[in-house]
């Protein structure tokens, strides 16, 4: 791929600037991100701690009131039981009224408290001994007064845990129900310190929702020891009583005994990375969680990075502009030379580079050298064209590439001979100009076919053509290509004769011979006069085969060696056996009738000039 020098200069400058900018932006961004992350860690922990204390204060205040109201309710329930069991022992009426008024007063005073129960616990089980609810609240909420009883059935409260001196808090909100929190506390103990009574208080969720209601880039929420929400910035999530156990931070907070921790984690629910912290309150068994999406924390750092890239883009744009101006003065003449090289590559050697490139520097010197080079190429091309006309392009290239000298190499070649029948008689009745015109027209057709099939015309011997496949360059398909060329020449001769008939001229009949074998390919002659040719017994044999076409009455004969090589690709017919001059053994020769196409079907190629009346031929004696 061609890359202009101007592009390289600009690319190098841009690369240096980009690397420097990227390094600075990355270092500053990473430092900024580190600072922002540390700051967020500290802020998360601080905010979580503050909200944990606020929740603790709210619950502690509620605890005091619940204990007072629970004690009054337990006392009232005990007195009622004693009164029912022993009618002789009665609490003075004024004392009972005072207790009831005090209970009602304290219960109604707490706006968040909607229900309170006292449960007696012991070996015999659990027994509800007293319950007080705010009738007006349930009526306003349009729920039945037995809502709490049904709630305890739907969501059983861990009373047994409270009986073990633990404080329990649960989200008691159900689908379509009231948003409530239930707190369970030990209320009374016996002489041995065992809990005998516990109190369950149902409070409105708004009690704990207030510390988490402020909007912030951080997300705050409160969970119980099972991982369920007690409060959340999004109140609908708290009311839904969602489980947060899918959060890695919540799972860590529940599993670990460490009271507080800050960490970085990936949330599987949204695929985002968060920086979070939690603070546990071991007394209440609750945990405050604070978390912030890392993308929000790092947004300022990314903005700084974007600004750095923006400024760098401006600097790079200016640098590109000036680099472009500088590179044009350097690369413009070089590009002109590059374009001229393309023109020269196409064979135009008349171009003058120095008249186009005016630079008075090294590029100008290069243009002068370029002109000297084109002069040499012009002379070389002229010599090559002359060689090509006399020997063919492949022979000319072989001679140019190698040192010219007398000698050759042994090669496996396929040799072709053709001759015009009755040429001597034809020449007697015509002028030399007519004979030459006929030969040139004939040779033009046949030579083109030979060249198109990879053959090289070795020489013209009067009306005869000698061609070879496999020299100077060989391929596995040489013999095959030679036979195909002969078949095509058969068809071309028919077209040529039709053209001659239309002009009132006589037909041309030819004989073609083909043989393959070893021969010497190279230059023969002396240091003063040389000729490129192919010599050897294979050439002589081919000449005899071509001469045999007259005796066999066929326009094309091939040797048994050719037949053995390509018999599967062509349609052959045994022409016969003949003794030829110079050979002690008779030759078996074959007629070619057609070829096999790509589908494997044999295609016969026959014209009115393919076969003719056999005649006696010199140097050939038919055997069978």
N, C-alpha and C positions, 0 to 999 in steps of 0.2 A: 504494500500500500504506500503510495507516494504521499509524503508529508512535506509541505513547503517549509523553507527555512524560517520565513516570517512566523509561521505557526509554531515552530519549535521555540523561537525566541519568546513569543508571547506566552506559550505554554510553560516555559521555564520560569519566566517572571511571575506568572500567575501561581505556579506551583510553590515558588518560594514564599510569595505573599500569603497564599492560602495556608501553608504549613505554619508560618509564623503566627498568623491570625488564629488558626485553629488551636495552636498550642497555648497562646495567651488566653483565648476565650475559654478553653477547656480548663486550664489551671485556675483561672479566676472563678469560673463557674463551679468547679469542684470545691474550691475553698468556700465560696459563698454557700453552696449546698450544705457543706459540713457545718458551717456556722448556723445556718437556718435550722438544720436538723437538731443540733445540740440545743438551740434556743427552744425549739418546739418540744423536745424531750422535757426540758425544765418546765416549760409552760404547761404541758399536759399534766405533769406530776403536781405542779402547784395548784392548778385548777381542780384536779381530782381531789387533792387533799382538802382544799377549801370547801368543796361541795360535800365531802365526806363529813367534815366537822359540822357543816350546816345541817345535814341530815341527822347526824347524831344529836344535835341540839333539839331538833324538832321531835325526834323519837323519844329523847329523854323527857321532854316536857309532856309528851303524850303518855309516857310510861308512868309518870307521877300521877297524872289524872286518872289513868286506867286503874292503877293500884288503889287509889282512894275510893273511886266509884265501885271497883270490884269488892273491896273490903266492906263497904256499906251494903252492897247487894248480898254478899255472903252472910253478913250479920242479920240482915232483914230476913233472908231465907231460913237461917237457923232459928230465929225467933218464931217465925211462922210455923216451922216444923215442931218446935217445942210446944207452941200454943195449941197446935192441932193434936199433939200427943198427950198433953197434960193440961186439961182445962182448968185445974186448980191453980196452976202457976201461970200467972199472966203478967206480961210486961205492962207497966202502967201505960194508959192510953196516950198520956201526953208525951211519954218517951218514944212510943211507936210513931206518933205523928211527927215528932222532931226528926227521927231517923229517916222517915219517908221524905220529908221535906228536904232534908240535907241531900239525900240520894238524888231526888229529882232535880234539885238545884244544880248540883255538880254535873249531872248527866246532861241537862239541857244547856249548861254553860259552855260545854265543849261543842263547837259547831261542826267539827269534823267527825265526831263520834256518832254513829247511827245505831249501834247495837253493842250490847255487852252481855257476856254469859259467864256464869261461874259453874265449873264442873268439879265434882268431887271424884278423886282418883284414889285407887287403892287396889289391894289384891282381888277384891270382888269385882273390879272393873271400873267403868266410868259412869257417872250419874250427873245429869244436868239438874242443878238445884236452884238455879235462878237465871232469868233472862229479862233484859229490859231493852226495848227498842223505841225509836222515835217514830211514833205513829204518823205525825204530820209529814215527816220526810218521805216515808213510804207511800203515803197517799198522794203527795205532790209528784212523786216519781211514777205513780200509777202502777204500783206493784202490790201484790198481796202481802198481808202482814206476816204470813208464814214464810216469807222469802228466805229468811235466814235459815230456818229449819231445812228447807229444800236445798239451800246452798251447801249446808254441811253434808248433805247426802251426795250431791253432785261432786263436790270437791272436799273430800275428807281432810280435816286438819290434823297434823301430827301431834295430837295431844300427848301421846306417849313420850315423845321427845321433850315436851315441856315438863312432863312429870319427872324427867331426869334432870331437872334444873336448867334446861336450856331455854333461851328466848327464840321464838320462831316468828318469822314474818313471811306471809304468802300473799300473792296476788289472787284475790278471790273473784276476779271479774270473769263472767261467762258471756258467751255470745248472746247479745241482746239484753244482757243483765246490767246491773249497776256497777260502776267503776269503784271497787272497794279493795281495801287492804285489810288483812286480818293479822292481828298481833296476838301471840300466845305468851303468857307470863306465869311463872309460879306465883301463887297468891298466899298460901298458908302452908306451914310445916308442923309436924308433930314434935314430940320431945326428942326423938331420935334424929331429927333433921330431915325426915322424909317428907316430900311434898304431898300434901293431902288435898289441896284445892288449887286449881289453875283458873285463870281468867282469859277469856277470848274476847278481844275487842275488834269490831269492824269499823274502820274509818274510811272516810272518803279519800280517794286517791289524790285529790288535790293537795292533801297535806304534804306529800313528798314530791309532787309535780312542780311546785313553785321553783326550787333551786335549779331545775333543769329546763325551764321554759324560755330562758333567754336565747335568742338566736346568735349563733357564733359559727366561725369557720370550723370549730371543733365540734365533735359530736359527744355529748355526755349522756350517760344512762346509768340506771341503778338496777342491780340484779340481786336475786336472793341466792341462797346457797345451792339451789338446783339449776341456776342459770336462767330463770324466767325473769322477765322485766317487771320491775316495780315502778319505775319512772323513766321517762325518755323525753328528749327534746320534741320529738314527734309524739304528741299525746295519743294519737290513734294507735301507735304501736304498743304503748303501755296498756291501753284499754284492751288490745287484742290478746294480752297475756302471752306475748311471743316468747319462744325459747331462743336464746342467743348462743346455744352450745355449738353452733356451727362456726362461730368466730374462734380462731386460734387463740386470741387474747383471752376470751372468756373461758375457754377450755383450760388454759394455763392458770388462770386465776382460781378456778374451782379445784384443780388438781394440786396446786402448790400450797404450801403453808406460809410462804413468804408474804408478809402483810402488804408489800407494795413492790411494784416492778414497772419498768418502762422498756418497751421493745418495739421492733419493726416486724411487721407480719403482712402476709398476703391473705386477703379475704376471699374465700371461694365463691361467695354469693354474688359479688360484682366484679371479681378479678382484679381489683385495685390493691395497691400497696399502701399500708397505713403505718403511721407512727403512733403508738398508743401507750397508755399507762393505766394501772389500776391501783386502788387503795382499798384494802379490806378492813372491815370493822368486825373483829372477832366476837364482840359481845352480841351484836345484833345478827351476825351471820350474813351480812350484806356486803356488796362490793360496788364501789363507784368506778366506772370506766370512762376514760377520756381518750378519744382517738381522732386523728386528722389524716385525711388523704394526703399521701406524699406528693401528689401532683399539685395540690394547693400550696403545700409548704415550699415546694421547689419552683413555683411559678415565678417569684421575683428573680431567682437565679437564672431561670430560662429567659426571662425578659432581658436581663443583663446580657446574656449570651446572644440573644437575637439582635440587641443593639450593637454588640461588638461585630457581629456578622454584617449588619447593615452598613456600619461605618467602613468595615473592610471592603464591602462591595463597592462603595464609592471610591475608595483608594485604588482598588484593583481596576475599576473602570478607567480611571484617569491614567493609571500605569499602562493599561492595554492601548489606550489612545496614543501615548507617546512612543510606546514600543512599536506600534504599527507604523508610525511616521518614520522611525529610525530604520525598521526592517525593510520598508519599501525601497529606501535608497540603496540598500544592500542586495535585496533579493530580486528586485525588478529586472536588472540585466541578467541575473542568473536564470530567472524564469524564462526570459526570452531565449537564452541559449538552450534551455530544456525543451522549449517548443520547437526550436530549429532542429534539435536532435530527432524529434518525432518526424519532422519533414524529411530529414536525411534518411531515417530508417525506412521510409516508404520508397526510397530510391531517387529522391530529388537531390542531386549533388551540386546544383547550380546556385545554391543559396550563399550569400556573403554575410557572415556574422559580424565582421568589423564595421560594415556600413550601418548595421542596426544597433550594435552595442557601442556607445560612445564613451564608456567609462575609461578614465585615465588611471587605472589601478590594476590590481592583479586580475580582475574580471576582464578588463580590456585585453590583457595578455592572453587570457584564456580564449577570447574570441579570435585573436590572430592565429593561435594554435588550432582552433576549430576549423578555420578556413584551410590551413595546410592539410588537415586531416581529410576534409571533403575532396580536395584535389586528388589525394592518394586513393580515396574510395572510388572516385570517378574512374580512374585508370583501372583499378581492380575490377570494377563492375563491367567495364568494357571488355577486359580480357575474359571474364567469366561468361559474358554473353556470347563471345566468339567461340569459346570452348563448348558452351551448351548447344550452339547451332551445329557444331561438327560432331560432338560426341554424346549429347544428351546432358540434362541438368545433373543427374546423379553422378555421372562420370566426371563432369567438370568440377563438381564440388569435391569429389574424391581426389582429383589431381591437384586442386588448389590447396586442400588441407594437408597433403603429404608432399614430401620432396619428390620432384619428378626425376626419374632415372629408369634405365633399362632394367627390366625384370618383371616378375609376376609371382602370383601365388596360386596354389592348387585349390580349386573351389568346386563345389557340387552345383552345377548349373543346369538350366533347361534351355536348349538352343532351338531357335526357330529359323526356318528358311522358307521363302516363298518365291514363286517365279510366275511370270505371265506366259500363258500358253500361246504359241504362234507369234511371239513378239518380233522375231526376225522377219517373217512374212509381212507383219503389220508395218514394220519400219521401211520396207522396200518401196511401198507405194505412197509414202507420205514425206512431207518435208521435215527437216530436223526440228523446226519450230513446233509443228503439230505433234511430233513424237515427245518432245520435252513437255509440252503443255499437258498431254495425256498422262505422262509419268508423274508430273507434279501434282495433278489432281488426284491421281491414284495414291501416290505416296502420302499426300496430306490426310486422306481418309484413314489409311492403314496405320500410319505412324501415330496418329492421335489415339487410336484404339490401343496400340501397344503401350504407349506412355500411360494411358488411363488405367491399365491393369498392372502397372509396376514394372514393365519391361523396358529395356534399353536397346535402341537401334544401334547395332554395332557398325554396320556399313551398308551402302547400296552398291550392288554389283550389277551395273547396267539396269535391267528391269527387275532384278532380284533384291530381296530384302533379307538381311541377316539381323536377327535380334536375339537377346539373351535375357533370361531371368536368373537372378542369383548373383550377379556381378554388376557393379562392385559391392552392392548390398544384398544380403540374402534374407529370406524369410521362410517359414514353414509352408507357406501357401504358394511358392513360386510356380511349381508345376501346375497346380490347380488354376492359378491366374493365367498361365500361358494357354491352357486348353480353352478357358473362357474367352480369352482374346481371339483365338482362332474361330470360335463359333460366332463371335460378334463380327469378325471380319467377313465371315460367310454372308451374314445378313446385310452388312454394309455394302458388300459388292453387288448384291441384288439391287439395292436402292441406287447405287452409282450407275449400274447398267440401264435401269429404267430412265434415269436422267439422260444418259447418252443416247438412248433410243429416241427420246423426245427431241433431241438435237440432230437426229439423223446420223448418229455415229454408231459404230459397231460395238458389240458386247466385248467385255474383257473376261477371259477365263484364267483362273490361277490354280496353282498347286501349292499346298502348304505341307511342310514336314516338321515333326516335333520329336525331339529326343532329349533325354536327361542323363547326366553322368558327370564324371570328373573332367575338368579342363583347366588350363592355365589361363588366368585372367591377369592382364597387366599391360605394360608398355613394351613394344618391340621396336627394333630399329637401331639407330646409333645416337650418339650425343648430339648430332646435328639435325637429325630427322627421326621423329618417333611417331608411333601410332598406338592408340589404346585398342586392344582387341582381345578376343578369346580364341585360343587355339588348342588343338588336341584331337584325339580320335572321336570324341563326342561330336565335335563340329563336323568332321568328315562324315560320320554316320548320319547326322541330320541331313546333310546335303544329299546323300544317297537315298534317304527316305523321301525327301522332296522330289527327287528325280523319278521315284517309283510311282508317284501319283498318276503319271501319264499311262503307265502300264496297267494300273489298277482302275483307271477311269474314275478317280475320286479327287475332290478338291483338297482333302485333308487326310493324312495318314500319320499315325503316331507309333512309336516303338513299343515293344513289350514292356520296357522299363517304365515308360510313361503310364501305360495301361495298369501295371501293378500298383502304382502310386495312387491313382485317382479313379480306379474302376468303380468305386462305390458312389462316386459323385456325378458320373456321366454315363450316357448310353453309348456303348461300344458294339461294334460288329467286326468280327474277324475278316479282314480283307484278303488275307492269304499269306503265303510264304514265298520269298523271292531271293535269288542270289544276286548280290550286287558286286560291282567291281571293287576289288581291294579287300573283300571279306571272304574268308574261307568257309564260314558257316552261313547257312541261309538265315534270313531275317524274317521274323514273324511281325506282320504289320496289321494295325487295326484302324478301321474307319470310325469316326466320331459322328453319332447320329443326333445327339442332344445332351441335355443336362438335367440334373435333379434340382427342383425348386425348393424353397424353404419348407414347404409342407411335405416334402419327400416324394412328390410326384415327378415322374420323368417327363420332360418336355422335349419333343422332337423339333429340331431346327433343320429344315430342308428347303432348298430353293431349286430353281430350274438349272442353276449352275453348279449344284453340289456334285452331281454325277454326270458323266459324259462317256462317250464311246472310248473304250480302252484302245490304246495304240502301242505299237512297239516302241520301246524306249532303249536308248543306248545304255550300256553299263548295267542293265537290269534284265534278269532272266527269271520268269515266273516258274516256280516249282510246283505249287498247288493252289 
